[in-house]
Amino acid sequence: MGRADAGTAQPRRLPETAAVLAVRHAVRAWAAARAVSEVAVALSGGADSLALTAAAVVELDAVDALVVDHGLQPGSDVVAADAAACALAIGCRSARVLAVEVGGAGGLEAAARAARYAALTQARAGLPVLLGHTLDDQAETVLLGLARGSGGRSIQGMADWAEPWGRPLLGVRRTTTRQLCADAGLIPHEDPHNQAPEFTRVRLRTEVLPLLEAVLGGGAAEALARTAAQLREDGAVLDALAGELLDTASDGDGLVIETLATAPPALRRRAVRAWLLEGGAKALTGKHLHAVDQLITDWRGQGGVAVGGGTGGSRLVAAREHGRLTLRLRSGR
């Protein structure tokens, strides 16, 4: 699946510039909060993951670089090999190139992400995997969640720790990671996909966020990321309460309608969402959740709601049956 090389170089001495100190502090604080001293880093060769790797090598006891080659562009194997060599040169304990095959399910972005995370999961050898997502990525994620409109959870953004994935740089701007690379004499790879307008996230990055910054006078990305963090804190409390509601409403393989109907709407919808996802629902939207909620609160004899799961010729359908909300595979479309 890949190649592993052992590093012998001493950690590169980084200059004590503002950018370097900001990234180092972010890595150090993240690791200290979790008593982590050895990690794997998902290194693409881009500025964000390269800056993260350089800082992690200085701040932590051992860093293994995992470089995923998606094979989507000519010469991607050379880019991956160069990234691995750079990782060893700056002091990583090891560097490994993981070649993956990207399918077509769900579109190119989603398929590449699925292949990447599967490869990283297999190769991490029990270590946490640090990802180079920045505050800018968090802001983009919040905007994507707003567009989906599937509730507060969709705009909570990414967590800085969701085992085994760590994101120490969610409070660091992309300009800072690029500046670290410049200060340290590191040359990041410029992925042409990051400028391809056919990808929604790229247009958010290059068109929508700059417009928001201009119209609002700056600070839009920070505000979006700050909102995500606040919602994530609130969400943790609501999740616990929703879990208690699910425990109370559970009846075999279904949920008791009467129990759900008398619960506060916000808790009910959160509980039902968690139940649907646990049952195999995929890509839930606000429209899905509203339709399922109507089975509970506005029952008029309507049929079941397909919730985006299933395999082959079957669909995953939520339905109201004999006073219970059920989730079953049904044949046909």
Secondary structure, DSSP 8 states (H G I E B T S, - for coil): -EEEEE-----------HHHHHHHHHHHHHHHHHT--EEEEE--SSHHHHHHHHHHHHHSSEEEEEEEE---STTHHHHHHHHHHHHHHTT-SEEEEEE-----TT-HHHHHHHHHHHHHHHHSTT--EE----HHHHHHHHHHHHHHT--GGGGS---SEETTEE-TTTTS-HHHHHHHHHHHT------GGGG-TTSHHHHIIIIIHHHHHHHHTS-HHHHHHHHHHHHHHHHHHHHHHHHHHHHHHEETTEEEHHHHHTS-HHHHHHHHHHHHHHTT--S--HHHHHHHHHHHHS-SS---EE-S---TTEEEEEEEETTEEEEEEEE--
